[in-house]
Amino acid sequence: MTLFSRVRRRLGLVLAGAALMPALVAVAQAQVPAATSVPKVIRIGVATGGVGTPPRTGGTTAGIANAQGLLEKEFEKDGIQVQWIFFKGAGPAVNEALVNRQLDLVWQGDLPSIVHRANGVKTRILLGNGVRTGLYLGVTPESGIQGIKDLKGKRIAVFKGTNLHLAAVRALAAHGLKESDVKLINLDFAASQAALTTKDIDGFFGYVQLFALRDKGLAKIVWSAAQDSYRFTRQTVLLGTDEFIEKHPQAVQRVVDVLVRTTRQYSEESRRADLFEEWGKAEYPAAVWREDFVGQPLRVRLSPLLDPFLVDIYKQAAKQAHELKLVRSVPEIDSWFDRRFLDAALKSQGLVDYWPAYGADGNLIGGGAGVPVVKPKGR
């Protein structure tokens, strides 16, 4: 049985493909090399099912770039096609596609990307896109649960294999609970909502979909990661395969340029209503996003920076994934972050100090002039 098969059996998710020997990705922090060829198509995997036809998703500026066709406009003059491929199986399904060499770039959360790196799938992290994303605990009104400390022995759902999984386990540990202390049940978001409604579970770790259940009187939200500690928030990034980056570095640079430009446009507080209106055309209405972002500056939540705080979170997540036996070894993290393309975009667009950067200790280390100081809580 391959390693991917073992992970699939453990998580109950699709993580197909043969296990590969671990390999380190040596990333030179140098100038972007000249293109060796022009791609005919750029295949971008998105670790969510999206909604509508064609699908779209909210919560990140990558979702806005998709909805507005910004990458398609960037490459149409060159006859290069851009394909956005949405995966209902989330990060684990994206991993299967990566193993089968069906994607060039991917938008994916921390845990599934750590799984593919630990198994030798060669990618590089290019920029943040969905950092410090929230996590909530919703429970049935009758459960009597007041917070995470009350979860021992309770039936709690979590979408295992996604970036919610590690964040939830970190939160449990910080409140004195091991994963084995809680009856964690592997359910996707839709199944979790249905199970909570029918009271087949006591609660679930989820995201803004919990707001609708709360408003109907079907759930109570008793815990929020953003209000507790940024250690329990979730991180997503844009990654590229080594093969695509090496063959088409100029195309990668143009993708990063578009995403940085789009992120800059929506990072101003004056654009907050516009941002939520755009996202409100996808899975959740604008009011949901307004609530999720209360008290959080856009330049903190939308930051594309690959700062020491983000690197440290990935290092912690890699160790945690190993402790949970989700990977056989702890993958090397530092060289995974390839900052060449982001650095070039920030410099060319005059944005070197625009977004705030945080150190591994949670302290502000630069940038973000005029932004309220927001220290990652609990660090």
C-alpha positions as CSV (number, residue, x, y, z in Angstrom):
1,M,0.0,0.0,0.0
2,T,1.4,3.4,-1.0
3,L,1.8,6.3,1.4
4,F,-0.9,8.2,-0.4
5,S,-3.2,5.2,0.1
6,R,-2.5,5.1,3.8
7,V,-3.3,8.8,4.1
8,R,-6.5,8.3,2.1
9,R,-7.6,5.5,4.4
10,R,-6.7,7.5,7.5
11,L,-8.4,10.7,6.4
12,G,-11.3,9.2,4.4
13,L,-10.3,11.6,1.6
14,V,-8.9,11.2,-1.9
15,L,-5.1,11.4,-1.7
16,A,-4.3,9.2,-4.6
17,G,-1.0,8.6,-6.4
18,A,2.2,6.8,-5.7
19,A,4.4,8.0,-2.8
20,L,7.5,9.7,-3.9
21,M,10.9,10.0,-2.3
22,P,11.3,13.1,-0.2
23,A,13.3,15.8,-2.0
24,L,14.4,19.3,-1.0
25,V,13.7,22.1,-3.3
26,A,16.7,24.4,-3.6
27,V,15.4,27.8,-4.4
28,A,17.8,30.6,-5.3
29,Q,16.6,34.0,-4.2
30,A,17.8,35.6,-7.5
31,Q,16.4,37.5,-10.4
32,V,13.7,35.7,-12.4
33,P,15.3,33.9,-15.3
34,A,14.3,34.4,-18.9
35,A,11.5,32.2,-20.2
36,T,12.5,29.1,-22.0
37,S,9.1,28.7,-23.7
38,V,5.6,30.1,-23.8
39,P,2.9,27.9,-22.3
40,K,-0.2,27.1,-24.4
41,V,-2.3,26.9,-21.2
42,I,-2.0,27.8,-17.5
43,R,-3.9,25.3,-15.3
44,I,-4.7,26.7,-11.9
45,G,-6.1,24.4,-9.2
46,V,-8.4,25.8,-6.6
47,A,-8.9,23.9,-3.3
48,T,-12.6,24.5,-3.1
49,G,-15.7,23.6,-5.1
50,G,-16.8,27.1,-5.7
51,V,-20.4,28.0,-6.8
52,G,-22.1,28.8,-10.0
53,T,-21.3,28.2,-13.6
54,P,-18.5,29.0,-14.2
55,P,-17.5,28.5,-10.5
56,R,-16.3,31.3,-8.4
57,T,-15.3,31.7,-4.8
58,G,-14.9,34.5,-2.2
59,G,-12.6,35.2,0.6
60,T,-9.4,35.9,-1.3
61,T,-8.2,38.2,-4.1
62,A,-7.4,35.2,-6.1
63,G,-11.2,34.6,-6.2
64,I,-11.6,38.2,-7.5
65,A,-9.0,37.7,-10.2
66,N,-10.9,34.5,-11.2
67,A,-14.4,36.2,-11.2
68,Q,-13.2,39.2,-13.1
69,G,-11.1,37.2,-15.6
70,L,-8.0,39.3,-14.9
71,L,-5.5,36.5,-15.7
72,E,-7.4,35.7,-18.9
73,K,-7.2,39.4,-19.9
74,E,-3.5,39.4,-19.1
75,F,-2.7,36.4,-21.4
76,E,-5.3,36.7,-24.1
77,K,-3.0,38.8,-26.4
78,D,-0.5,36.0,-26.4
79,G,-3.1,33.3,-27.1
80,I,-2.4,31.7,-23.8
81,Q,-5.4,30.0,-22.2
82,V,-6.1,30.2,-18.5
83,Q,-8.0,27.3,-16.9
84,W,-9.4,27.5,-13.3
85,I,-10.1,24.0,-12.0
86,F,-12.2,23.9,-8.8
87,F,-12.0,20.8,-6.6
88,K,-14.9,19.9,-4.3
89,G,-12.5,17.5,-2.6
90,A,-10.4,20.6,-1.5
91,G,-6.7,20.3,-0.8
92,P,-6.4,16.5,-0.9
93,A,-8.1,16.4,-4.4
94,V,-5.6,19.1,-5.5
95,N,-2.8,16.8,-4.3
96,E,-4.1,14.0,-6.5
97,A,-4.1,16.3,-9.5
98,L,-0.5,17.4,-8.7
99,V,0.7,13.9,-8.5
100,N,-0.8,13.2,-11.9
101,R,0.8,16.4,-13.3
102,Q,-2.5,18.0,-14.2
103,L,-1.9,21.4,-12.7
104,D,0.7,24.2,-13.0
105,L,-0.3,26.5,-10.2
106,V,-2.5,25.8,-7.1
107,W,-4.3,27.7,-4.4
108,Q,-4.1,25.5,-1.4
109,G,-4.1,25.4,2.4
110,D,-1.2,24.6,4.6
111,L,-1.8,21.0,5.6
112,P,-2.5,19.4,2.2
113,S,0.5,21.3,0.7
114,I,2.7,20.0,3.5
115,V,1.4,16.5,2.7
116,H,2.4,16.8,-0.9
117,R,5.8,18.3,-0.1
118,A,6.5,15.5,2.4
119,N,5.9,13.0,-0.3
120,G,8.2,14.6,-2.8
121,V,5.8,16.6,-5.0
122,K,8.0,19.5,-6.1
123,T,6.3,22.9,-5.7
124,R,7.3,26.3,-4.5
125,I,5.3,28.8,-2.5
126,L,5.0,32.0,-4.5
127,L,2.8,34.4,-2.4
128,G,0.2,34.4,0.4
129,N,-3.4,34.6,-0.6
130,G,-5.8,33.9,2.3
131,V,-3.6,34.3,5.3
132,R,-4.9,34.5,8.9
133,T,-8.2,33.1,7.7
134,G,-10.8,32.5,10.5
135,L,-11.9,29.3,12.1
136,Y,-15.1,29.0,14.3
137,L,-16.5,26.4,16.5
138,G,-20.3,26.0,16.2
139,V,-22.4,23.7,18.5
140,T,-26.0,22.8,18.9
141,P,-27.9,25.1,21.2
142,E,-28.7,22.2,23.5
143,S,-25.2,20.9,23.8
144,G,-24.2,23.0,26.8
145,I,-20.8,23.6,25.3
146,Q,-19.4,27.0,26.1
147,G,-16.0,26.7,24.5
148,I,-13.2,24.4,23.4
149,K,-12.5,23.3,27.0
150,D,-15.9,21.6,27.1
151,L,-15.3,19.3,24.1
152,K,-14.0,16.3,25.8
153,G,-16.0,13.2,24.7
154,K,-18.1,15.3,22.4
155,R,-18.9,14.4,18.7
156,I,-17.2,17.2,16.8
157,A,-16.8,17.2,13.0
158,V,-13.9,18.7,11.1
159,F,-13.0,18.4,7.4
160,K,-9.8,16.3,7.8
161,G,-6.9,16.8,5.4
162,T,-7.7,20.5,4.9
163,N,-6.2,23.5,6.6
164,L,-9.0,23.5,9.1
165,H,-7.7,20.2,10.5
166,L,-4.4,21.3,11.9
167,A,-5.8,24.6,13.1
168,A,-8.5,22.8,15.1
169,V,-6.0,20.4,16.6
170,R,-3.7,23.3,17.6
171,A,-6.6,25.0,19.3
172,L,-7.6,21.8,21.1
173,A,-4.0,21.3,22.4
174,A,-3.8,24.9,23.6
175,H,-7.0,24.3,25.6
176,G,-5.6,21.1,27.2
177,L,-7.2,18.5,24.9
178,K,-5.7,15.9,22.6
179,E,-7.3,14.9,19.4
180,S,-8.1,11.6,21.0
181,D,-10.0,13.3,23.8
182,V,-12.6,14.4,21.3
183,K,-14.7,12.2,19.0
184,L,-13.5,13.9,15.8
185,I,-15.6,13.0,12.8
186,N,-14.4,13.6,9.3
187,L,-17.1,15.5,7.4
188,D,-17.0,18.1,4.7
189,F,-18.7,21.4,5.2
190,A,-22.1,20.5,3.7
191,A,-22.2,17.2,5.6
192,S,-21.2,19.0,8.9
193,Q,-24.0,21.5,8.5
194,A,-26.5,18.8,7.8
195,A,-25.3,16.6,10.8
196,L,-25.4,19.6,13.1
197,T,-29.0,20.4,12.0
198,T,-30.1,16.8,12.7
199,K,-28.1,16.8,16.0
200,D,-26.0,13.8,14.8
201,I,-23.0,15.7,16.0
202,D,-22.5,18.1,18.9
203,G,-20.6,20.7,16.9
204,F,-18.1,21.3,14.1
205,F,-15.1,23.4,13.3
206,G,-16.0,25.5,10.3
207,Y,-15.9,28.9,8.8
208,V,-18.5,31.5,7.9
209,Q,-21.1,28.9,6.9
210,L,-21.8,28.7,10.6
211,F,-23.3,32.2,10.6
212,A,-26.4,31.1,8.6
213,L,-27.0,28.2,11.0
214,R,-26.6,30.6,14.0
215,D,-29.1,33.0,12.4
216,K,-31.6,30.2,12.1
217,G,-31.2,29.2,15.7
218,L,-29.6,25.9,14.8
219,A,-26.2,26.6,16.1
220,K,-24.3,28.7,18.6
221,I,-20.8,30.0,17.8
222,V,-18.8,29.6,21.0
223,W,-15.2,30.2,19.8
224,S,-13.4,32.2,17.2
225,A,-9.7,31.7,16.2
226,A,-9.3,35.4,15.4
227,Q,-10.5,36.4,18.8
228,D,-8.4,33.8,20.6
229,S,-5.0,33.5,18.8
230,Y,-3.7,33.9,15.2
231,R,-1.9,30.6,15.9
232,F,-5.3,28.9,15.2
233,T,-6.1,30.7,12.0
234,R,-5.6,29.1,8.6
235,Q,-3.2,29.9,5.9
236,T,-3.5,29.5,2.1
237,V,-0.9,30.3,-0.5
238,L,-0.3,30.2,-4.3
239,L,2.1,27.5,-5.2
240,G,3.6,26.6,-8.6
241,T,5.1,23.3,-9.7
242,D,8.9,23.3,-10.1
243,E,8.4,22.1,-13.7
244,F,6.2,24.9,-14.7
245,I,8.3,27.6,-12.9
246,E,11.5,26.4,-14.6
247,K,9.9,26.3,-18.0
248,H,7.8,29.4,-17.9
249,P,9.2,31.9,-15.3
250,Q,8.0,34.9,-17.1
251,A,4.4,33.6,-17.2
252,V,4.7,32.9,-13.4
253,Q,5.9,36.5,-12.9
254,R,2.9,37.9,-14.8
255,V,0.5,35.8,-12.7
256,V,2.1,37.1,-9.5
257,D,2.0,40.7,-10.9
258,V,-1.7,40.5,-11.5
259,L,-2.5,39.0,-8.1
260,V,-0.4,41.6,-6.3
261,R,-2.0,44.4,-8.3
262,T,-5.4,43.1,-7.5
263,T,-4.6,42.7,-3.8
264,R,-3.3,46.2,-3.7
265,Q,-6.6,47.6,-5.2
266,Y,-8.7,45.9,-2.5
267,S,-6.4,46.4,0.5
268,E,-7.4,50.0,1.0
269,E,-10.1,50.4,3.7
270,S,-12.1,52.6,1.3
271,R,-12.6,49.5,-0.8
272,R,-13.9,47.4,2.0
273,A,-17.6,47.6,0.8
274,D,-16.5,46.9,-2.8
275,L,-14.5,43.8,-1.7
276,F,-17.3,42.3,0.3
277,E,-19.8,43.0,-2.6
278,E,-17.5,41.1,-5.0
279,W,-17.2,38.2,-2.6
280,G,-20.9,38.3,-1.9
281,K,-21.5,37.1,-5.5
282,A,-20.0,33.7,-4.5
283,E,-20.7,31.3,-1.7
284,Y,-21.8,33.8,1.0
285,P,-23.5,37.2,1.1
286,A,-21.5,40.4,1.7
287,A,-22.9,40.6,5.3
288,V,-21.1,37.4,6.2
289,W,-17.8,38.8,5.1
290,R,-18.3,42.0,6.9
291,E,-18.8,40.1,10.1
292,D,-15.8,37.9,9.6
293,F,-13.5,40.8,9.0
294,V,-14.7,43.0,11.9
295,G,-11.7,44.6,13.6
296,Q,-9.2,43.2,11.1
297,P,-7.4,45.6,8.8
298,L,-7.6,44.6,5.1
299,R,-3.8,45.0,4.7
300,V,-3.3,42.4,7.5
301,R,-5.9,39.8,6.2
302,L,-5.1,40.3,2.5
303,S,-1.3,40.5,2.7
304,P,0.5,38.5,0.0
305,L,3.8,38.6,2.0
306,L,5.8,35.5,2.7
307,D,7.0,36.9,6.0
308,P,8.7,35.1,9.0
309,F,5.3,34.7,10.7
310,L,3.9,32.7,7.8
311,V,7.1,30.6,7.5
312,D,7.0,29.8,11.2
313,I,3.3,28.8,11.0
314,Y,4.2,26.4,8.2
315,K,7.1,25.0,10.2
316,Q,4.8,24.4,13.2
317,A,2.2,22.8,10.9
318,A,4.8,20.5,9.4
319,K,5.8,19.2,12.8
320,Q,2.2,18.8,13.8
321,A,1.4,16.8,10.7
322,H,4.2,14.4,11.5
323,E,3.1,14.1,15.2
324,L,-0.4,13.2,13.9
325,K,1.1,10.6,11.6
326,L,-0.2,12.4,8.5
327,V,3.3,12.4,7.0
328,R,6.2,10.1,7.5
329,S,8.8,12.8,8.0
330,V,8.9,16.5,8.7
331,P,9.5,18.3,5.3
332,E,12.1,21.1,5.1
333,I,10.2,24.4,4.9
334,D,12.6,27.4,4.4
335,S,13.6,26.7,0.8
336,W,10.0,26.0,-0.1
337,F,9.3,29.8,-0.1
338,D,10.4,31.2,-3.4
339,R,10.2,35.0,-3.0
340,R,11.8,36.1,-6.4
341,F,8.5,36.7,-8.1
342,L,6.7,38.4,-5.2
343,D,9.8,40.6,-4.6
344,A,9.9,41.6,-8.2
345,A,6.2,42.5,-8.2
346,L,6.4,44.5,-5.0
347,K,9.4,46.4,-6.4
348,S,8.0,47.1,-9.8
349,Q,4.6,48.3,-8.4
350,G,6.2,50.4,-5.6
351,L,4.7,48.2,-2.8
352,V,7.8,47.1,-0.9
353,D,6.6,48.5,2.4
354,Y,2.9,48.6,1.7
355,W,1.8,45.5,3.6
356,P,2.8,44.9,7.3
357,A,5.3,42.2,7.8
358,Y,5.5,40.2,11.1
359,G,8.3,38.2,12.6
360,A,8.1,34.7,13.8
361,D,7.5,36.0,17.3
362,G,4.4,37.9,16.2
363,N,6.0,41.4,16.3
364,L,5.7,43.9,13.5
365,I,9.0,44.0,11.7
366,G,8.3,46.5,8.9
367,G,5.9,48.0,6.3
368,G,2.3,48.8,6.6
369,A,2.6,52.5,7.4
370,G,-0.7,53.8,8.6
371,V,-2.2,50.4,9.4
372,P,-3.3,49.8,12.9
373,V,-0.8,47.6,14.7
374,V,-2.3,44.2,14.9
375,K,-0.1,41.7,16.7
376,P,-0.9,38.0,16.1
377,K,-2.6,37.1,19.4
378,G,-1.3,34.4,21.7
379,R,2.2,34.4,20.3
